Amino acid sequence: MRLLFTRALDPEWIEPLKDEHDIRMWTEENIPMPRELFLKELEEADGVFTNLTDRFDVEAFERAKRLKVVSTMAVGYDNIDIKEATKRGVSVGHTPGVLTEATADLTFALLMATGRRLRESIDYVRNDQWKSWGPFMLTGQAIYGTTLGIIGMGRIGQAVAKRAKGFNMTLLYHNRSRNEQAEKELGATYCSLDHLLARSDYVVLLAPSTDETRKMMGPAQFQKMKSTAHFINTSRGTNVDEQALYRALTEGWIAGAGLDVYEKEPISADHPLVQLPNVVALPHIGSAEVGTRREMVRLAIENLLLGIKGKSLTHIANPEVLEK
Protein backbone atom coordinates (compact mmCIF):
# COMPACT_ATOMS: atom_id res chain seq x y z
CA MET A 1 0.00 0.00 0.00
CA ARG A 2 1.16 3.55 -0.65
CA LEU A 3 0.94 5.75 2.43
CA LEU A 4 1.18 9.54 2.15
CA PHE A 5 2.36 11.57 5.13
CA THR A 6 1.70 15.26 4.60
CA ARG A 7 3.90 16.21 7.57
CA ALA A 8 7.44 15.23 8.48
CA LEU A 9 7.70 12.60 11.22
CA ASP A 10 10.77 11.21 12.96
CA PRO A 11 12.23 7.99 11.48
CA GLU A 12 11.15 6.03 14.56
CA TRP A 13 7.57 6.26 13.29
CA ILE A 14 8.29 5.73 9.60
CA GLU A 15 11.02 3.07 9.44
CA PRO A 16 8.84 0.21 10.82
CA LEU A 17 6.33 0.85 8.03
CA LYS A 18 8.75 0.67 5.11
CA ASP A 19 9.02 -3.13 5.00
CA GLU A 20 5.36 -3.50 4.06
CA HIS A 21 4.40 -0.17 2.53
CA ASP A 22 5.51 2.41 0.00
CA ILE A 23 5.98 5.61 2.03
CA ARG A 24 5.74 9.11 0.61
CA MET A 25 6.40 11.91 3.12
CA TRP A 26 6.67 15.67 2.90
CA THR A 27 9.90 16.55 4.72
CA GLU A 28 9.78 20.34 5.19
CA GLU A 29 9.46 21.07 8.91
CA ASN A 30 6.46 23.20 9.95
CA ILE A 31 5.54 24.02 6.34
CA PRO A 32 2.40 22.52 4.74
CA MET A 33 2.71 20.39 1.63
CA PRO A 34 1.92 22.57 -1.42
CA ARG A 35 -1.60 22.01 -2.69
CA GLU A 36 -0.60 20.89 -6.19
CA LEU A 37 1.89 18.35 -4.88
CA PHE A 38 -0.67 17.17 -2.35
CA LEU A 39 -3.25 16.57 -5.10
CA LYS A 40 -0.70 14.79 -7.30
CA GLU A 41 0.43 12.45 -4.49
CA LEU A 42 -3.20 11.63 -3.69
CA GLU A 43 -3.59 9.97 -7.09
CA GLU A 44 -1.65 6.87 -5.98
CA ALA A 45 -2.29 6.97 -2.23
CA ASP A 46 -4.13 4.18 -0.40
CA GLY A 47 -3.99 5.99 2.94
CA VAL A 48 -3.12 9.50 4.09
CA PHE A 49 -1.75 10.76 7.40
CA THR A 50 -2.84 14.38 7.54
CA ASN A 51 -3.66 17.32 9.78
CA LEU A 52 -5.87 20.40 9.82
CA THR A 53 -3.85 22.32 7.23
CA ASP A 54 -4.71 19.88 4.40
CA ARG A 55 -8.06 20.50 2.71
CA PHE A 56 -9.85 17.30 1.75
CA ASP A 57 -12.61 18.67 -0.46
CA VAL A 58 -14.36 17.19 -3.49
CA GLU A 59 -11.36 18.00 -5.71
CA ALA A 60 -9.05 16.05 -3.41
CA PHE A 61 -11.32 13.01 -3.24
CA GLU A 62 -11.75 13.00 -7.02
CA ARG A 63 -7.99 12.73 -7.40
CA ALA A 64 -7.70 9.97 -4.79
CA LYS A 65 -9.08 7.01 -6.72
CA ARG A 66 -7.36 4.39 -4.52
CA LEU A 67 -7.92 6.07 -1.17
CA LYS A 68 -9.24 3.91 1.67
CA VAL A 69 -8.55 6.04 4.74
CA VAL A 70 -7.78 9.59 5.80
CA SER A 71 -6.22 9.71 9.25
CA THR A 72 -5.91 13.18 10.77
CA MET A 73 -3.67 13.96 13.71
CA ALA A 74 -6.34 16.11 15.36
CA VAL A 75 -9.60 15.95 17.24
CA GLY A 76 -11.45 18.13 14.76
CA TYR A 77 -11.93 17.23 11.12
CA ASP A 78 -13.69 20.27 9.66
CA ASN A 79 -11.00 20.36 6.92
CA ILE A 80 -12.38 17.06 5.58
CA ASP A 81 -15.61 16.75 3.60
CA ILE A 82 -17.08 13.91 5.64
CA LYS A 83 -20.09 13.41 3.37
CA GLU A 84 -17.83 13.07 0.33
CA ALA A 85 -15.54 10.65 2.17
CA THR A 86 -18.46 8.49 3.23
CA LYS A 87 -19.96 8.52 -0.24
CA ARG A 88 -16.69 7.20 -1.62
CA GLY A 89 -16.23 4.61 1.13
CA VAL A 90 -13.26 6.36 2.72
CA SER A 91 -12.85 6.02 6.49
CA VAL A 92 -11.87 9.17 8.38
CA GLY A 93 -9.86 8.70 11.55
CA HIS A 94 -9.12 11.31 14.23
CA THR A 95 -7.49 11.48 17.67
CA PRO A 96 -9.98 12.61 20.33
CA GLY A 97 -9.49 12.41 24.08
CA VAL A 98 -5.70 12.40 24.25
CA LEU A 99 -5.27 16.17 24.02
CA THR A 100 -7.89 17.10 26.62
CA GLU A 101 -5.53 17.86 29.50
CA ALA A 102 -2.88 19.60 27.41
CA THR A 103 -5.46 21.88 25.79
CA ALA A 104 -7.07 22.61 29.15
CA ASP A 105 -3.66 23.56 30.55
CA LEU A 106 -3.06 25.94 27.65
CA THR A 107 -6.55 27.41 27.95
CA PHE A 108 -6.08 28.23 31.61
CA ALA A 109 -2.60 29.59 30.91
CA LEU A 110 -4.13 32.00 28.38
CA LEU A 111 -6.78 32.99 30.89
CA MET A 112 -4.13 33.86 33.48
CA ALA A 113 -1.87 35.59 30.96
CA THR A 114 -4.63 37.88 29.75
CA GLY A 115 -6.10 38.60 33.16
CA ARG A 116 -2.74 39.56 34.65
CA ARG A 117 -1.47 41.31 31.48
CA LEU A 118 1.60 39.12 31.12
CA ARG A 119 2.30 40.00 27.50
CA GLU A 120 2.33 43.72 28.29
CA SER A 121 4.50 43.12 31.35
CA ILE A 122 7.05 41.06 29.41
CA ASP A 123 7.23 43.76 26.71
CA TYR A 124 7.57 46.40 29.43
CA VAL A 125 10.78 44.78 30.63
CA ARG A 126 12.14 43.89 27.18
CA ASN A 127 11.55 47.42 25.88
CA ASP A 128 13.44 48.89 28.85
CA GLN A 129 10.38 50.77 30.07
CA TRP A 130 10.67 49.60 33.68
CA LYS A 131 12.28 52.60 35.37
CA SER A 132 10.43 52.69 38.67
CA TRP A 133 7.43 51.33 40.55
CA GLY A 134 3.89 52.71 40.62
CA PRO A 135 0.94 51.62 42.76
CA PHE A 136 -1.18 50.79 39.68
CA MET A 137 1.55 49.92 37.19
CA LEU A 138 0.32 47.12 34.86
CA THR A 139 -2.48 46.11 37.21
CA GLY A 140 -4.71 43.40 35.83
CA GLN A 141 -7.91 41.64 36.86
CA ALA A 142 -8.32 39.10 39.64
CA ILE A 143 -8.59 35.42 38.80
CA TYR A 144 -9.18 33.79 42.19
CA GLY A 145 -12.81 34.00 43.22
CA THR A 146 -14.10 35.41 39.92
CA THR A 147 -16.69 33.98 37.51
CA LEU A 148 -15.72 31.79 34.57
CA GLY A 149 -18.13 31.20 31.69
CA ILE A 150 -17.44 28.13 29.56
CA ILE A 151 -19.08 27.87 26.13
CA GLY A 152 -18.98 24.17 25.27
CA MET A 153 -18.89 21.81 28.25
CA GLY A 154 -17.31 18.80 26.57
CA ARG A 155 -14.16 16.98 27.69
CA ILE A 156 -11.94 20.05 27.47
CA GLY A 157 -14.57 22.30 29.00
CA GLN A 158 -14.86 20.01 32.01
CA ALA A 159 -11.07 19.83 32.34
CA VAL A 160 -10.86 23.64 32.35
CA ALA A 161 -13.63 23.74 34.96
CA LYS A 162 -11.65 21.40 37.22
CA ARG A 163 -8.70 23.77 37.09
CA ALA A 164 -10.96 26.73 37.82
CA LYS A 165 -12.25 25.04 40.96
CA GLY A 166 -8.73 25.33 42.40
CA PHE A 167 -9.07 29.09 41.97
CA ASN A 168 -12.45 29.12 43.73
CA MET A 169 -14.13 30.40 40.58
CA THR A 170 -17.90 30.42 40.10
CA LEU A 171 -18.67 28.28 37.05
CA LEU A 172 -21.28 29.08 34.42
CA TYR A 173 -21.62 27.10 31.21
CA HIS A 174 -23.60 27.10 28.00
CA ASN A 175 -23.92 23.99 25.86
CA ARG A 176 -26.23 22.53 23.22
CA SER A 177 -27.66 20.41 26.03
CA ARG A 178 -27.25 20.30 29.79
CA ASN A 179 -24.32 18.39 31.21
CA GLU A 180 -25.69 17.08 34.48
CA GLN A 181 -22.41 15.36 35.33
CA ALA A 182 -20.56 18.69 35.19
CA GLU A 183 -23.26 20.28 37.32
CA LYS A 184 -23.06 17.56 39.96
CA GLU A 185 -19.30 17.04 40.07
CA LEU A 186 -18.08 20.58 39.40
CA GLY A 187 -20.90 22.76 40.66
CA ALA A 188 -21.29 24.37 37.24
CA THR A 189 -24.52 26.24 36.49
CA TYR A 190 -26.20 25.86 33.12
CA CYS A 191 -27.45 29.13 31.63
CA SER A 192 -28.24 30.93 28.40
CA LEU A 193 -25.39 32.36 26.36
CA ASP A 194 -26.57 35.91 27.05
CA HIS A 195 -26.60 35.31 30.81
CA LEU A 196 -23.13 33.76 30.69
CA LEU A 197 -21.68 36.67 28.71
CA ALA A 198 -23.19 39.28 31.01
CA ARG A 199 -22.04 37.66 34.26
CA SER A 200 -18.62 36.21 33.47
CA ASP A 201 -15.25 37.79 34.22
CA TYR A 202 -13.63 35.30 31.84
CA VAL A 203 -15.35 33.75 28.83
CA VAL A 204 -13.74 30.61 27.39
CA LEU A 205 -14.92 29.39 23.98
CA LEU A 206 -14.59 25.63 23.52
CA ALA A 207 -17.40 24.92 21.06
CA PRO A 208 -16.85 22.64 18.04
CA SER A 209 -16.69 24.06 14.53
CA THR A 210 -20.09 23.63 12.87
CA ASP A 211 -22.39 25.67 10.67
CA GLU A 212 -24.29 26.65 13.81
CA THR A 213 -21.21 27.87 15.69
CA ARG A 214 -19.62 29.79 12.81
CA LYS A 215 -19.00 33.36 14.05
CA MET A 216 -21.17 32.67 17.08
CA MET A 217 -19.17 35.35 18.87
CA GLY A 218 -20.01 38.53 17.01
CA PRO A 219 -20.73 42.21 17.83
CA ALA A 220 -23.91 41.48 19.78
CA GLN A 221 -22.17 38.87 21.93
CA PHE A 222 -19.07 40.96 22.72
CA GLN A 223 -21.23 43.95 23.62
CA LYS A 224 -23.01 41.84 26.25
CA MET A 225 -19.72 41.13 28.07
CA LYS A 226 -18.36 43.17 30.96
CA SER A 227 -15.89 45.90 30.03
CA THR A 228 -13.46 44.27 32.49
CA ALA A 229 -13.93 40.76 31.08
CA HIS A 230 -11.47 38.69 29.05
CA PHE A 231 -12.24 36.39 26.12
CA ILE A 232 -10.29 33.16 25.50
CA ASN A 233 -10.58 31.04 22.35
CA THR A 234 -8.89 27.64 22.06
CA SER A 235 -11.61 26.01 19.94
CA ARG A 236 -11.69 27.10 16.28
CA GLY A 237 -11.03 30.53 14.81
CA THR A 238 -14.10 30.29 12.58
CA ASN A 239 -16.28 30.46 15.71
CA VAL A 240 -15.37 34.13 16.13
CA ASP A 241 -16.07 37.24 14.07
CA GLU A 242 -12.53 38.64 14.21
CA GLN A 243 -13.55 42.13 13.07
CA ALA A 244 -16.07 42.27 15.90
CA LEU A 245 -13.43 41.07 18.37
CA TYR A 246 -11.05 43.79 17.18
CA ARG A 247 -13.73 46.41 17.78
CA ALA A 248 -14.49 44.96 21.19
CA LEU A 249 -10.83 45.23 22.18
CA THR A 250 -10.14 48.68 20.73
CA GLU A 251 -13.42 50.33 21.74
CA GLY A 252 -13.38 49.05 25.30
CA TRP A 253 -16.22 46.55 25.14
CA ILE A 254 -13.92 43.99 26.80
CA ALA A 255 -10.52 44.21 28.51
CA GLY A 256 -8.48 41.61 26.65
CA ALA A 257 -8.30 38.36 24.72
CA GLY A 258 -6.20 35.21 24.65
CA LEU A 259 -6.18 33.46 21.27
CA ASP A 260 -4.69 30.18 20.09
CA VAL A 261 -6.80 29.80 16.94
CA TYR A 262 -7.76 32.09 14.06
CA GLU A 263 -10.07 32.21 11.09
CA LYS A 264 -7.09 31.85 8.72
CA GLU A 265 -3.94 30.09 9.89
CA PRO A 266 -1.10 30.76 10.15
CA ILE A 267 -1.94 34.31 11.21
CA SER A 268 0.51 36.99 10.08
CA ALA A 269 2.49 39.23 12.41
CA ASP A 270 0.81 42.32 10.97
CA HIS A 271 -2.72 41.05 11.62
CA PRO A 272 -4.65 43.76 13.52
CA LEU A 273 -5.42 41.45 16.46
CA VAL A 274 -1.77 40.45 16.90
CA GLN A 275 -0.73 44.09 17.09
CA LEU A 276 -2.97 44.88 20.07
CA PRO A 277 -1.22 45.06 23.45
CA ASN A 278 -4.21 43.52 25.23
CA VAL A 279 -4.13 40.34 23.10
CA VAL A 280 -2.04 37.25 23.87
CA ALA A 281 -1.72 35.50 20.49
CA LEU A 282 -0.33 31.97 20.26
CA PRO A 283 0.38 29.81 17.16
CA HIS A 284 -2.26 27.07 17.69
CA ILE A 285 -0.30 25.15 20.34
CA GLY A 286 -3.21 23.85 22.43
CA SER A 287 -2.01 20.25 22.28
CA ALA A 288 1.70 21.05 21.98
CA GLU A 289 2.94 18.92 24.84
CA VAL A 290 5.46 16.20 24.01
CA GLY A 291 3.59 13.24 25.46
CA THR A 292 0.29 14.39 23.98
CA ARG A 293 1.68 14.88 20.49
CA ARG A 294 3.41 11.47 20.56
CA GLU A 295 0.15 9.79 21.51
CA MET A 296 -1.65 11.67 18.73
CA VAL A 297 0.90 10.41 16.19
CA ARG A 298 0.57 6.86 17.50
CA LEU A 299 -3.22 6.94 17.26
CA ALA A 300 -3.19 8.51 13.81
CA ILE A 301 -0.84 5.82 12.49
CA GLU A 302 -2.95 3.13 14.16
CA ASN A 303 -6.05 4.48 12.42
CA LEU A 304 -4.14 4.65 9.14
CA LEU A 305 -3.01 1.02 9.27
CA LEU A 306 -6.45 -0.24 10.28
CA GLY A 307 -8.06 1.76 7.51
CA ILE A 308 -5.94 0.43 4.65
CA LYS A 309 -6.92 -3.08 5.78
CA GLY A 310 -10.59 -2.19 5.69
CA LYS A 311 -10.96 -2.59 9.45
CA SER A 312 -12.83 -0.41 11.93
CA LEU A 313 -10.67 2.48 13.15
CA THR A 314 -9.88 3.10 16.81
CA HIS A 315 -11.51 6.53 16.47
CA ILE A 316 -13.65 7.07 13.37
CA ALA A 317 -15.44 10.26 12.37
CA ASN A 318 -17.81 8.56 9.90
CA PRO A 319 -18.76 5.13 11.30
CA GLU A 320 -21.52 4.85 8.72
CA VAL A 321 -18.84 4.19 6.10
CA LEU A 322 -18.39 0.72 7.61
CA GLU A 323 -21.82 -0.23 6.26
CA LYS A 324 -20.38 0.21 2.77
Residue, then its C-alpha position, 0 to 999 in steps of 0.5 A: m500500500r502507498l501511504l502519504f504523510t503530509r507532515a514530516l515525522d521522525p524515522e522512529w515512526i516511519e522506518p517500521l512501516k517501510d518493509e510493508h508499505d511504499i511511504r511518501m512523506w513531505t519533509e519540510e518542517n512546519i511548512p504545509m505540503p503545497r496544494e498541487l503536490f498534495l493533489k498529485e500524491l493523492e492519485e496513488a495513495d491508499g492511505v493518508f496521514t494528515n492534519l488540519t492544514d490539508r483540505f480534503d474537499v471534493e477536488a481532493f477526493e476526485r484525485a484519490k481514486r485508490l484512497k481507503v482512509v484519511s487519518t488526521m492527527a487532530v480531534g477536529y476534522d472540519n477540513i475534511d468533507i465527511k459526506e464526500a468521504t463516506k460517499r466514496g467509502v473512505s474512512v476518516g480517523h481522528t485522535p480525540g481524548v488524548l489532548t484534553e488535559a494539554t489543551a485545558d492547561l493551555t486554555f487556563a494559561l491563556l486565561m491567566a496571561t490575559g487577566r494579569r497582562l503578562r504580555e504587556s508586562i514582558d514587553y515592558v521589561r524587554n523594551d526597557q520601560w521599567k524605570s520605577w514602581g507605581p501603585f497601579m503599574l500594569t495592574g490586571q484583573a483578579i482570577y481567584g474567586t471570579t466567575l468563569g463562563i465556559i461555552g462548550m462543556g465537553r471533555i476540554g470544558q470540564a477539564v478547564a472547569k476542574r482547574a478553575k475550581g482550584f481558583n475558587m471560581t464560580l462556574l457558568y456554562h452554555n452547551r447545546s444540552r445540559n451536562e448534568q455530570a458537570e453540574k453535579e461534580l463541578g458545581a457548574t450552572y447551566c445558563s443561556l449564552d446571554h446570561l453567561l456573557a453578562r455575568s462572566d469575568y472570563v469567557v472561554l470558547l470551547a465549542p466545536s466548529t459547525d455551521e451553527t457555531r460559525k461566528m457565534m461570537g459577534p458584535a452582539q455577543f461581545q457587547k453583552m460582556k463586561s468591560t473588564a472581562h477577558f475572552i479566551n478562544t482555544s476552539r476554532g477561529t471560525n467560531v469568532d467574528e474577528q472584526a467584531l473582536y477587534r472592535a471589542l478590544t479597541e473600543g473598550w467593550i472587553a478588557g483583553a483576549g487570549l487566542d490560540v486559533y484564528e479564522k485563517e492560519p497561520i496568522s501573520a504578524d501584521h494582523p490587527l489582532v496580533q498588534l494589540p497590546n491587550v491580546v495574547a496570540l499563540p500559534h495554535i499550540g493547544s495540544a503542543e505537549v510532548g507526550t500528547r503529540r506522541e500519543m496523537v501520532r501513534l493513534a493517527i498511524e494506528n487508524l491509518l493502518l487499520g483503515i488500509k486493511g478495511k478494518s474499523l478504526t480506533h476513532i472514526a469520524n464517519p462510522e456509517v462508512l463501515e456499512k459500505 
